[in-house]
Structures are given as C-alpha cells and as structure tokens.
Amino acid sequence: MERLEIVDSGRRRRFSKEMKLQIVAESYSEPGLCATTARRHGISRSQLYEWRRLARAWQLDVASPVSGFVPALLVPEVEPAAGSLPTVGRMEVVSANGRRVIVDRDVDVEALLRILRGLEALR
C-alpha cells in the first residue's frame, strides 16, 4: 500500500481586480513567457490568457490600465507666459506607472519607446 498525500484543498481561489491586473502586466513584461508567469502565480495559462483578453477589452474594470494600453487625455493648449519657452509641437507622455516624459514633435519614436519601456520597468 502506498501513501497518498493531498496537496491541494480544492478550494477556489479569488483574485482581486488589482491582483489580476498586476499578473497581466507581469505577463506582458516577459514576452513569450506567459506560461512561466501563470505557473509563478499558480494559475493555468488559459486563465491568464482570459485575463489578458479581458484587459484588452477593458472588461477588468480597473482604475489603472495595463502596460501598453494608455488612455489619451486631451488638454487645451495654454498660452505660454511672457519670457517662457514656447510649447508648440511638444507632447507629454504619461506611462502607466505615472512617470512623465515631455518630448518635441520630431522625437525619434524608437528612442522614445526604449525610454518608456525602461521607465515601466522601474516599479
């Protein structure tokens, strides 16, 4: 007779929306390693893919967006004060974790993307 050990209680786990979002963001930060992220958090790959699908469709109903999905905010142009530098052609990019980058309209897009990826990696 062999000894049988029960590892899991069979209880259903509940994740908060914030935790789901954090796991989804982590899965996007490691391209191609979705299975590793799922294993690390004790969920199936199919569950993680479902959460990613919901995040893309904005159905996770969370306050902060997933990395790569940044809402646009239109702000009326303000006249510059006398003696200040003009802001024509400038834009402010705010990352998902709240970091801001101000660039001119002729910015190198590839360089900007590298900077934003680096800022997103800083938690």
N, CA, C and O atoms as CSV, one atom per row, in Angstrom:
chain,resi,resn,atom,element,x,y,z
A,1,MET,N,N,0.832,-1.174,0.000
A,1,MET,CA,C,0.000,0.000,0.000
A,1,MET,C,C,0.882,1.243,0.000
A,1,MET,O,O,1.821,1.345,0.789
A,2,GLU,N,N,0.574,2.192,-0.893
A,2,GLU,CA,C,1.342,3.426,-0.976
A,2,GLU,C,C,0.667,4.536,-0.198
A,2,GLU,O,O,-0.545,4.523,0.020
A,3,ARG,N,N,1.466,5.483,0.210
A,3,ARG,CA,C,0.945,6.641,0.937
A,3,ARG,C,C,0.502,7.687,-0.074
A,3,ARG,O,O,1.248,8.008,-1.000
A,4,LEU,N,N,-0.691,8.216,0.091
A,4,LEU,CA,C,-1.238,9.227,-0.799
A,4,LEU,C,C,-1.286,10.549,-0.053
A,4,LEU,O,O,-1.848,10.639,1.039
A,5,GLU,N,N,-0.698,11.562,-0.645
A,5,GLU,CA,C,-0.651,12.865,0.009
A,5,GLU,C,C,-1.509,13.856,-0.771
A,5,GLU,O,O,-1.367,13.985,-1.987
A,6,ILE,N,N,-2.387,14.548,-0.075
A,6,ILE,CA,C,-3.242,15.557,-0.715
A,6,ILE,C,C,-2.534,16.897,-0.632
A,6,ILE,O,O,-2.216,17.381,0.454
A,7,VAL,N,N,-2.290,17.493,-1.803
A,7,VAL,CA,C,-1.541,18.736,-1.872
A,7,VAL,C,C,-2.469,19.946,-1.920
A,7,VAL,O,O,-2.179,20.968,-1.299
A,8,ASP,N,N,-3.550,19.847,-2.628
A,8,ASP,CA,C,-4.451,20.979,-2.820
A,8,ASP,C,C,-5.769,20.711,-2.109
A,8,ASP,O,O,-6.254,19.580,-2.082
A,9,SER,N,N,-6.339,21.757,-1.538
A,9,SER,CA,C,-7.599,21.597,-0.815
A,9,SER,C,C,-8.790,21.591,-1.766
A,9,SER,O,O,-9.899,21.233,-1.369
A,10,GLY,N,N,-8.569,21.987,-3.025
A,10,GLY,CA,C,-9.665,22.039,-3.988
A,10,GLY,C,C,-10.490,23.302,-3.846
A,10,GLY,O,O,-11.477,23.491,-4.557
A,11,ARG,N,N,-10.088,24.162,-2.931
A,11,ARG,CA,C,-10.800,25.412,-2.713
A,11,ARG,C,C,-10.552,26.372,-3.872
A,11,ARG,O,O,-9.440,26.458,-4.392
A,12,ARG,N,N,-11.560,27.067,-4.257
A,12,ARG,CA,C,-11.448,28.011,-5.355
A,12,ARG,C,C,-10.767,29.284,-4.858
A,12,ARG,O,O,-11.162,29.853,-3.841
A,13,ARG,N,N,-9.743,29.723,-5.583
A,13,ARG,CA,C,-9.027,30.939,-5.203
A,13,ARG,C,C,-9.694,32.143,-5.831
A,13,ARG,O,O,-10.211,32.057,-6.944
A,14,ARG,N,N,-9.688,33.247,-5.140
A,14,ARG,CA,C,-10.251,34.500,-5.641
A,14,ARG,C,C,-9.120,35.525,-5.744
A,14,ARG,O,O,-8.323,35.684,-4.819
A,15,PHE,N,N,-9.064,36.207,-6.869
A,15,PHE,CA,C,-8.063,37.246,-7.074
A,15,PHE,C,C,-8.775,38.589,-7.177
A,15,PHE,O,O,-9.813,38.695,-7.831
A,16,SER,N,N,-8.226,39.604,-6.538
A,16,SER,CA,C,-8.789,40.946,-6.663
A,16,SER,C,C,-8.503,41.455,-8.076
A,16,SER,O,O,-7.619,40.945,-8.763
A,17,LYS,N,N,-9.250,42.450,-8.491
A,17,LYS,CA,C,-9.035,43.021,-9.821
A,17,LYS,C,C,-7.632,43.603,-9.928
A,17,LYS,O,O,-6.994,43.513,-10.977
A,18,GLU,N,N,-7.155,44.198,-8.843
A,18,GLU,CA,C,-5.813,44.776,-8.852
A,18,GLU,C,C,-4.752,43.684,-9.021
A,18,GLU,O,O,-3.767,43.867,-9.736
A,19,MET,N,N,-4.967,42.545,-8.350
A,19,MET,CA,C,-4.013,41.435,-8.467
A,19,MET,C,C,-4.034,40.861,-9.882
A,19,MET,O,O,-2.984,40.540,-10.439
A,20,LYS,N,N,-5.233,40.732,-10.467
A,20,LYS,CA,C,-5.333,40.242,-11.847
A,20,LYS,C,C,-4.565,41.169,-12.775
A,20,LYS,O,O,-3.821,40.716,-13.644
A,21,LEU,N,N,-4.751,42.476,-12.583
A,21,LEU,CA,C,-4.069,43.454,-13.424
A,21,LEU,C,C,-2.561,43.355,-13.264
A,21,LEU,O,O,-1.823,43.444,-14.245
A,22,GLN,N,N,-2.104,43.172,-12.039
A,22,GLN,CA,C,-0.671,43.047,-11.793
A,22,GLN,C,C,-0.108,41.809,-12.487
A,22,GLN,O,O,0.975,41.866,-13.069
A,23,ILE,N,N,-0.825,40.707,-12.430
A,23,ILE,CA,C,-0.369,39.470,-13.078
A,23,ILE,C,C,-0.363,39.640,-14.596
A,23,ILE,O,O,0.567,39.192,-15.267
A,24,VAL,N,N,-1.402,40.286,-15.141
A,24,VAL,CA,C,-1.464,40.532,-16.590
A,24,VAL,C,C,-0.303,41.419,-17.017
A,24,VAL,O,O,0.356,41.139,-18.018
A,25,ALA,N,N,-0.046,42.487,-16.264
A,25,ALA,CA,C,1.064,43.382,-16.600
A,25,ALA,C,C,2.392,42.636,-16.560
A,25,ALA,O,O,3.248,42.847,-17.419
A,26,GLU,N,N,2.568,41.773,-15.580
A,26,GLU,CA,C,3.786,40.969,-15.481
A,26,GLU,C,C,3.924,40.043,-16.690
A,26,GLU,O,O,5.029,39.837,-17.193
A,27,SER,N,N,2.806,39.486,-17.154
A,27,SER,CA,C,2.871,38.579,-18.303
A,27,SER,C,C,3.279,39.318,-19.572
A,27,SER,O,O,3.923,38.739,-20.447
A,28,TYR,N,N,2.906,40.606,-19.680
A,28,TYR,CA,C,3.316,41.393,-20.840
A,28,TYR,C,C,4.767,41.846,-20.733
A,28,TYR,O,O,5.408,42.100,-21.753
A,29,SER,N,N,5.291,41.950,-19.521
A,29,SER,CA,C,6.664,42.420,-19.363
A,29,SER,C,C,7.688,41.339,-19.717
A,29,SER,O,O,8.865,41.639,-19.915
A,30,GLU,N,N,7.243,40.093,-19.797
A,30,GLU,CA,C,8.117,38.979,-20.153
A,30,GLU,C,C,7.608,38.343,-21.437
A,30,GLU,O,O,6.933,37.315,-21.378
A,31,PRO,N,N,7.914,38.927,-22.606
A,31,PRO,CA,C,7.381,38.395,-23.863
A,31,PRO,C,C,7.723,36.922,-24.048
A,31,PRO,O,O,8.872,36.510,-23.889
A,32,GLY,N,N,6.706,36.139,-24.388
A,32,GLY,CA,C,6.911,34.729,-24.669
A,32,GLY,C,C,6.963,33.842,-23.437
A,32,GLY,O,O,7.133,32.630,-23.563
A,33,LEU,N,N,6.820,34.415,-22.256
A,33,LEU,CA,C,6.915,33.621,-21.042
A,33,LEU,C,C,5.605,33.641,-20.253
A,33,LEU,O,O,5.617,33.683,-19.023
A,34,CYS,N,N,4.504,33.612,-20.949
A,34,CYS,CA,C,3.193,33.635,-20.317
A,34,CYS,C,C,3.008,32.426,-19.405
A,34,CYS,O,O,2.455,32.551,-18.312
A,35,ALA,N,N,3.459,31.277,-19.842
A,35,ALA,CA,C,3.317,30.060,-19.045
A,35,ALA,C,C,4.108,30.166,-17.740
A,35,ALA,O,O,3.658,29.695,-16.696
A,36,THR,N,N,5.281,30.783,-17.804
A,36,THR,CA,C,6.098,30.962,-16.606
A,36,THR,C,C,5.396,31.865,-15.603
A,36,THR,O,O,5.381,31.582,-14.405
A,37,THR,N,N,4.816,32.951,-16.098
A,37,THR,CA,C,4.084,33.869,-15.222
A,37,THR,C,C,2.893,33.160,-14.596
A,37,THR,O,O,2.643,33.315,-13.401
A,38,ALA,N,N,2.159,32.390,-15.378
A,38,ALA,CA,C,0.995,31.668,-14.859
A,38,ALA,C,C,1.429,30.673,-13.780
A,38,ALA,O,O,0.795,30.580,-12.728
A,39,ARG,N,N,2.495,29.939,-14.038
A,39,ARG,CA,C,2.988,28.953,-13.069
A,39,ARG,C,C,3.413,29.630,-11.765
A,39,ARG,O,O,3.146,29.126,-10.674
A,40,ARG,N,N,4.084,30.792,-11.898
A,40,ARG,CA,C,4.562,31.516,-10.730
A,40,ARG,C,C,3.412,31.909,-9.798
A,40,ARG,O,O,3.581,31.961,-8.580
A,41,HIS,N,N,2.246,32.183,-10.381
A,41,HIS,CA,C,1.101,32.621,-9.589
A,41,HIS,C,C,0.090,31.506,-9.334
A,41,HIS,O,O,-0.957,31.740,-8.731
A,42,GLY,N,N,0.402,30.306,-9.789
A,42,GLY,CA,C,-0.450,29.157,-9.501
A,42,GLY,C,C,-1.769,29.162,-10.247
A,42,GLY,O,O,-2.784,28.696,-9.729
A,43,ILE,N,N,-1.756,29.695,-11.477
A,43,ILE,CA,C,-2.966,29.690,-12.307
A,43,ILE,C,C,-2.635,29.000,-13.621
A,43,ILE,O,O,-1.467,28.791,-13.949
A,44,SER,N,N,-3.673,28.650,-14.368
A,44,SER,CA,C,-3.436,28.000,-15.662
A,44,SER,C,C,-3.140,29.061,-16.726
A,44,SER,O,O,-3.498,30.230,-16.583
A,45,ARG,N,N,-2.484,28.621,-17.780
A,45,ARG,CA,C,-2.216,29.542,-18.894
A,45,ARG,C,C,-3.510,30.059,-19.490
A,45,ARG,O,O,-3.615,31.234,-19.843
A,46,SER,N,N,-4.507,29.172,-19.604
A,46,SER,CA,C,-5.770,29.603,-20.208
A,46,SER,C,C,-6.438,30.685,-19.356
A,46,SER,O,O,-7.081,31.583,-19.899
A,47,GLN,N,N,-6.295,30.611,-18.033
A,47,GLN,CA,C,-6.856,31.646,-17.159
A,47,GLN,C,C,-6.142,32.973,-17.395
A,47,GLN,O,O,-6.780,34.023,-17.471
A,48,LEU,N,N,-4.828,32.921,-17.511
A,48,LEU,CA,C,-4.057,34.132,-17.763
A,48,LEU,C,C,-4.399,34.727,-19.118
A,48,LEU,O,O,-4.526,35.946,-19.242
A,49,TYR,N,N,-4.551,33.889,-20.134
A,49,TYR,CA,C,-4.940,34.396,-21.453
A,49,TYR,C,C,-6.328,35.045,-21.405
A,49,TYR,O,O,-6.574,36.045,-22.080
A,50,GLU,N,N,-7.216,34.481,-20.617
A,50,GLU,CA,C,-8.551,35.073,-20.478
A,50,GLU,C,C,-8.465,36.444,-19.800
A,50,GLU,O,O,-9.133,37.385,-20.228
A,51,TRP,N,N,-7.659,36.562,-18.761
A,51,TRP,CA,C,-7.490,37.858,-18.099
A,51,TRP,C,C,-6.864,38.874,-19.044
A,51,TRP,O,O,-7.224,40.051,-19.019
A,52,ARG,N,N,-5.921,38.424,-19.883
A,52,ARG,CA,C,-5.312,39.335,-20.857
A,52,ARG,C,C,-6.348,39.798,-21.875
A,52,ARG,O,O,-6.367,40.967,-22.262
A,53,ARG,N,N,-7.212,38.875,-22.310
A,53,ARG,CA,C,-8.256,39.237,-23.265
A,53,ARG,C,C,-9.203,40.262,-22.646
A,53,ARG,O,O,-9.579,41.241,-23.291
A,54,LEU,N,N,-9.581,40.031,-21.403
A,54,LEU,CA,C,-10.471,40.965,-20.718
A,54,LEU,C,C,-9.812,42.330,-20.540
A,54,LEU,O,O,-10.472,43.360,-20.677
A,55,ALA,N,N,-8.523,42.343,-20.237
A,55,ALA,CA,C,-7.804,43.606,-20.069
A,55,ALA,C,C,-7.763,44.381,-21.383
A,55,ALA,O,O,-7.919,45.602,-21.392
A,56,ARG,N,N,-7.551,43.665,-22.498
A,56,ARG,CA,C,-7.543,44.344,-23.803
A,56,ARG,C,C,-8.906,44.913,-24.135
A,56,ARG,O,O,-9.000,45.955,-24.784
A,57,ALA,N,N,-9.957,44.250,-23.705
A,57,ALA,CA,C,-11.319,44.705,-23.980
A,57,ALA,C,C,-11.812,45.659,-22.890
A,57,ALA,O,O,-12.970,46.076,-22.916
A,58,TRP,N,N,-10.945,46.010,-21.929
A,58,TRP,CA,C,-11.285,46.922,-20.830
A,58,TRP,C,C,-12.428,46.378,-19.989
A,58,TRP,O,O,-13.236,47.153,-19.477
A,59,GLN,N,N,-12.512,45.069,-19.839
A,59,GLN,CA,C,-13.584,44.474,-19.054
A,59,GLN,C,C,-13.124,44.066,-17.668
A,59,GLN,O,O,-13.909,43.519,-16.893
A,60,LEU,N,N,-11.860,44.323,-17.340
A,60,LEU,CA,C,-11.410,44.044,-15.988
A,60,LEU,C,C,-11.874,45.144,-15.034
A,60,LEU,O,O,-11.835,44.970,-13.816
A,61,ASP,N,N,-12.314,46.276,-15.590
A,61,ASP,CA,C,-12.873,47.367,-14.799
A,61,ASP,C,C,-11.929,47.782,-13.683
A,61,ASP,O,O,-12.292,47.779,-12.507
A,62,VAL,N,N,-10.705,48.140,-14.074
A,62,VAL,CA,C,-9.723,48.574,-13.093
A,62,VAL,C,C,-9.382,50.032,-13.348
A,62,VAL,O,O,-9.579,50.543,-14.450
A,63,ALA,N,N,-8.877,50.686,-12.336
A,63,ALA,CA,C,-8.594,52.117,-12.445
A,63,ALA,C,C,-7.371,52.412,-13.302
A,63,ALA,O,O,-7.369,53.384,-14.057
A,64,SER,N,N,-6.327,51.585,-13.199
A,64,SER,CA,C,-5.122,51.853,-13.960
A,64,SER,C,C,-5.011,50.878,-15.119
A,64,SER,O,O,-5.304,49.694,-14.954
A,65,PRO,N,N,-4.593,51.351,-16.293
A,65,PRO,CA,C,-4.529,50.497,-17.469
A,65,PRO,C,C,-3.335,49.557,-17.457
A,65,PRO,O,O,-2.375,49.755,-16.712
A,66,VAL,N,N,-3.410,48.557,-18.274
A,66,VAL,CA,C,-2.335,47.601,-18.456
A,66,VAL,C,C,-1.246,48.257,-19.292
A,66,VAL,O,O,-1.530,49.063,-20.178
A,67,SER,N,N,0.000,47.905,-19.004
A,67,SER,CA,C,1.110,48.427,-19.772
A,67,SER,C,C,0.866,48.204,-21.260
A,67,SER,O,O,0.559,47.086,-21.673
A,68,GLY,N,N,0.998,49.242,-22.060
A,68,GLY,CA,C,0.741,49.147,-23.481
A,68,GLY,C,C,-0.625,49.676,-23.855
A,68,GLY,O,O,-0.894,49.895,-25.037
A,69,PHE,N,N,-1.491,49.888,-22.890
A,69,PHE,CA,C,-2.821,50.425,-23.132
A,69,PHE,C,C,-2.948,51.702,-22.322
A,69,PHE,O,O,-3.379,51.671,-21.169
A,70,VAL,N,N,-2.577,52.815,-22.916
A,70,VAL,CA,C,-2.574,54.082,-22.205
A,70,VAL,C,C,-3.699,54.954,-22.744
A,70,VAL,O,O,-3.764,55.199,-23.949
A,71,PRO,N,N,-4.587,55.427,-21.870
A,71,PRO,CA,C,-5.654,56.300,-22.350
A,71,PRO,C,C,-5.108,57.673,-22.738
A,71,PRO,O,O,-4.172,58.175,-22.115
A,72,ALA,N,N,-5.683,58.261,-23.746
A,72,ALA,CA,C,-5.272,59.592,-24.177
A,72,ALA,C,C,-6.074,60.629,-23.418
A,72,ALA,O,O,-7.270,60.458,-23.181
A,73,LEU,N,N,-5.407,61.701,-23.041
A,73,LEU,CA,C,-6.059,62.785,-22.335
A,73,LEU,C,C,-5.806,64.053,-23.121
A,73,LEU,O,O,-4.659,64.474,-23.269
A,74,LEU,N,N,-6.869,64.668,-23.629
A,74,LEU,CA,C,-6.733,65.897,-24.392
A,74,LEU,C,C,-6.826,67.083,-23.440
A,74,LEU,O,O,-7.780,67.216,-22.673
A,75,VAL,N,N,-5.814,67.938,-23.509
A,75,VAL,CA,C,-5.756,69.111,-22.643
A,75,VAL,C,C,-5.711,70.338,-23.530
A,75,VAL,O,O,-4.938,70.372,-24.487
A,76,PRO,N,N,-6.525,71.358,-23.237
A,76,PRO,CA,C,-6.495,72.558,-24.066
A,76,PRO,C,C,-5.134,73.230,-24.010
A,76,PRO,O,O,-4.478,73.246,-22.968
A,77,GLU,N,N,-4.716,73.783,-25.137
A,77,GLU,CA,C,-3.418,74.433,-25.214
A,77,GLU,C,C,-3.455,75.732,-24.423
A,77,GLU,O,O,-4.385,76.529,-24.545
A,78,VAL,N,N,-2.426,75.927,-23.612
A,78,VAL,CA,C,-2.338,77.122,-22.777
A,78,VAL,C,C,-1.317,78.061,-23.392
A,78,VAL,O,O,-0.252,77.630,-23.833
A,79,GLU,N,N,-1.648,79.357,-23.421
A,79,GLU,CA,C,-0.721,80.350,-23.940
A,79,GLU,C,C,0.497,80.425,-23.030
A,79,GLU,O,O,0.342,80.511,-21.812
A,80,PRO,N,N,1.719,80.394,-23.596
A,80,PRO,CA,C,2.909,80.475,-22.749
A,80,PRO,C,C,3.035,81.861,-22.127
A,80,PRO,O,O,2.655,82.863,-22.734
A,81,ALA,N,N,3.569,81.908,-20.922
A,81,ALA,CA,C,3.789,83.178,-20.239
A,81,ALA,C,C,4.921,83.922,-20.927
A,81,ALA,O,O,5.772,83.315,-21.578
A,82,ALA,N,N,4.925,85.235,-20.779
A,82,ALA,CA,C,5.966,86.060,-21.401
A,82,ALA,C,C,7.332,85.641,-20.871
A,82,ALA,O,O,7.523,85.508,-19.662
A,83,GLY,N,N,8.276,85.434,-21.777
A,83,GLY,CA,C,9.631,85.069,-21.394
A,83,GLY,C,C,9.858,83.565,-21.271
A,83,GLY,O,O,10.994,83.134,-21.076
A,84,SER,N,N,8.808,82.762,-21.380
A,84,SER,CA,C,8.993,81.315,-21.288
A,84,SER,C,C,9.163,80.724,-22.680
A,84,SER,O,O,8.856,81.367,-23.683
A,85,LEU,N,N,9.647,79.515,-22.725
A,85,LEU,CA,C,9.849,78.839,-23.999
A,85,LEU,C,C,8.509,78.410,-24.582
A,85,LEU,O,O,7.623,77.994,-23.835
A,86,PRO,N,N,8.340,78.499,-25.888
A,86,PRO,CA,C,7.079,78.046,-26.485
A,86,PRO,C,C,6.946,76.530,-26.379
A,86,PRO,O,O,7.944,75.810,-26.406
A,87,THR,N,N,5.705,76.048,-26.257
A,87,THR,CA,C,5.468,74.602,-26.136
A,87,THR,C,C,4.832,74.033,-27.392
A,87,THR,O,O,4.301,72.923,-27.370
A,88,VAL,N,N,4.880,74.780,-28.485
A,88,VAL,CA,C,4.277,74.306,-29.724
A,88,VAL,C,C,5.030,73.062,-30.194
A,88,VAL,O,O,6.259,73.061,-30.275
A,89,GLY,N,N,4.284,72.009,-30.501
A,89,GLY,CA,C,4.887,70.795,-31.006
A,89,GLY,C,C,5.402,69.874,-29.910
A,89,GLY,O,O,6.032,68.859,-30.206
A,90,ARG,N,N,5.149,70.206,-28.664
A,90,ARG,CA,C,5.570,69.347,-27.566
A,90,ARG,C,C,4.410,68.484,-27.116
A,90,ARG,O,O,3.246,68.866,-27.235
A,91,MET,N,N,4.746,67.311,-26.596
A,91,MET,CA,C,3.709,66.471,-26.003
A,91,MET,C,C,4.261,65.841,-24.736
A,91,MET,O,O,5.463,65.614,-24.599
A,92,GLU,N,N,3.365,65.573,-23.834
A,92,GLU,CA,C,3.725,64.935,-22.575
A,92,GLU,C,C,3.183,63.522,-22.600
A,92,GLU,O,O,1.987,63.317,-22.810
A,93,VAL,N,N,4.052,62.543,-22.387
A,93,VAL,CA,C,3.665,61.137,-22.376
A,93,VAL,C,C,3.712,60.667,-20.925
A,93,VAL,O,O,4.739,60.780,-20.256
A,94,VAL,N,N,2.581,60.136,-20.447
A,94,VAL,CA,C,2.498,59.647,-19.076
A,94,VAL,C,C,2.380,58.121,-19.130
A,94,VAL,O,O,1.460,57.582,-19.746
A,95,SER,N,N,3.314,57.440,-18.485
A,95,SER,CA,C,3.299,55.977,-18.511
A,95,SER,C,C,2.260,55.447,-17.532
A,95,SER,O,O,1.698,56.204,-16.740
A,96,ALA,N,N,2.009,54.154,-17.590
A,96,ALA,CA,C,1.002,53.522,-16.741
A,96,ALA,C,C,1.338,53.649,-15.265
A,96,ALA,O,O,0.440,53.661,-14.423
A,97,ASN,N,N,2.631,53.743,-14.941
A,97,ASN,CA,C,3.002,53.872,-13.531
A,97,ASN,C,C,3.169,55.327,-13.111
A,97,ASN,O,O,3.692,55.603,-12.031
A,98,GLY,N,N,2.725,56.272,-13.964
A,98,GLY,CA,C,2.689,57.689,-13.592
A,98,GLY,C,C,3.917,58.502,-13.949
A,98,GLY,O,O,3.939,59.703,-13.680
A,99,ARG,N,N,4.928,57.910,-14.536
A,99,ARG,CA,C,6.116,58.678,-14.914
A,99,ARG,C,C,5.822,59.483,-16.174
A,99,ARG,O,O,5.102,59.020,-17.060
A,100,ARG,N,N,6.378,60.687,-16.252
A,100,ARG,CA,C,6.091,61.602,-17.356
A,100,ARG,C,C,7.350,61.895,-18.169
A,100,ARG,O,O,8.447,62.032,-17.627
A,101,VAL,N,N,7.160,61.988,-19.481
A,101,VAL,CA,C,8.235,62.356,-20.396
A,101,VAL,C,C,7.671,63.415,-21.328
A,101,VAL,O,O,6.607,63.222,-21.917
A,102,ILE,N,N,8.383,64.546,-21.468
A,102,ILE,CA,C,7.953,65.606,-22.381
A,102,ILE,C,C,8.912,65.596,-23.565
A,102,ILE,O,O,10.127,65.681,-23.393
A,103,VAL,N,N,8.350,65.491,-24.777
A,103,VAL,CA,C,9.175,65.401,-25.986
A,103,VAL,C,C,8.667,66.383,-27.040
A,103,VAL,O,O,7.514,66.814,-27.011
A,104,ASP,N,N,9.559,66.725,-27.972
A,104,ASP,CA,C,9.170,67.556,-29.110
A,104,ASP,C,C,8.532,66.685,-30.162
A,104,ASP,O,O,8.639,65.460,-30.114
A,105,ARG,N,N,7.862,67.316,-31.122
A,105,ARG,CA,C,7.156,66.542,-32.138
A,105,ARG,C,C,8.095,65.782,-33.066
A,105,ARG,O,O,7.665,64.832,-33.720
A,106,ASP,N,N,9.368,66.175,-33.140
A,106,ASP,CA,C,10.300,65.478,-34.021
A,106,ASP,C,C,11.138,64.441,-33.266
A,106,ASP,O,O,12.260,64.136,-33.669
A,107,VAL,N,N,10.593,63.902,-32.175
A,107,VAL,CA,C,11.293,62.903,-31.380
A,107,VAL,C,C,11.433,61.605,-32.171
A,107,VAL,O,O,10.557,61.245,-32.958
A,108,ASP,N,N,12.545,60.911,-31.950
A,108,ASP,CA,C,12.764,59.591,-32.548
A,108,ASP,C,C,11.865,58.596,-31.801
A,108,ASP,O,O,12.066,58.346,-30.613
A,109,VAL,N,N,10.879,58.034,-32.499
A,109,VAL,CA,C,9.876,57.177,-31.872
A,109,VAL,C,C,10.517,55.940,-31.249
A,109,VAL,O,O,10.134,55.542,-30.149
A,110,GLU,N,N,11.465,55.339,-31.913
A,110,GLU,CA,C,12.121,54.146,-31.371
A,110,GLU,C,C,12.846,54.469,-30.069
A,110,GLU,O,O,12.796,53.690,-29.117
A,111,ALA,N,N,13.517,55.614,-30.028
A,111,ALA,CA,C,14.215,56.016,-28.799
A,111,ALA,C,C,13.211,56.278,-27.673
A,111,ALA,O,O,13.446,55.900,-26.525
A,112,LEU,N,N,12.099,56.923,-28.007
A,112,LEU,CA,C,11.058,57.190,-27.018
A,112,LEU,C,C,10.480,55.887,-26.463
A,112,LEU,O,O,10.252,55.772,-25.259
A,113,LEU,N,N,10.246,54.909,-27.335
A,113,LEU,CA,C,9.723,53.615,-26.879
A,113,LEU,C,C,10.709,52.921,-25.944
A,113,LEU,O,O,10.302,52.318,-24.951
A,114,ARG,N,N,11.994,53.001,-26.253
A,114,ARG,CA,C,13.007,52.399,-25.371
A,114,ARG,C,C,13.004,53.079,-24.006
A,114,ARG,O,O,13.113,52.413,-22.976
A,115,ILE,N,N,12.880,54.399,-23.999
A,115,ILE,CA,C,12.828,55.133,-22.734
A,115,ILE,C,C,11.597,54.746,-21.930
A,115,ILE,O,O,11.682,54.512,-20.724
A,116,LEU,N,N,10.457,54.678,-22.599
A,116,LEU,CA,C,9.219,54.329,-21.896
A,116,LEU,C,C,9.262,52.904,-21.339
A,116,LEU,O,O,8.785,52.657,-20.232
A,117,ARG,N,N,9.832,51.970,-22.103
A,117,ARG,CA,C,9.968,50.602,-21.597
A,117,ARG,C,C,10.853,50.570,-20.348
A,117,ARG,O,O,10.577,49.848,-19.391
A,118,GLY,N,N,11.921,51.371,-20.382
A,118,GLY,CA,C,12.795,51.442,-19.211
A,118,GLY,C,C,12.100,52.037,-18.004
A,118,GLY,O,O,12.284,51.572,-16.879
A,119,LEU,N,N,11.294,53.074,-18.240
A,119,LEU,CA,C,10.553,53.691,-17.125
A,119,LEU,C,C,9.503,52.733,-16.576
A,119,LEU,O,O,9.262,52.711,-15.369
A,120,GLU,N,N,8.876,51.940,-17.442
A,120,GLU,CA,C,7.861,50.975,-16.989
A,120,GLU,C,C,8.506,49.875,-16.159
A,120,GLU,O,O,7.869,49.312,-15.268
A,121,ALA,N,N,9.765,49.567,-16.446
A,121,ALA,CA,C,10.440,48.513,-15.691
A,121,ALA,C,C,10.748,48.959,-14.265
A,121,ALA,O,O,10.907,48.124,-13.373
A,122,LEU,N,N,10.834,50.276,-14.045
A,122,LEU,CA,C,11.085,50.812,-12.696
A,122,LEU,C,C,9.783,50.803,-11.933
A,122,LEU,O,O,8.874,51.562,-12.271
A,123,ARG,N,N,9.663,50.001,-10.951
A,123,ARG,CA,C,8.404,49.923,-10.172
A,123,ARG,C,C,8.590,50.526,-8.845
A,123,ARG,O,O,7.655,50.559,-8.045
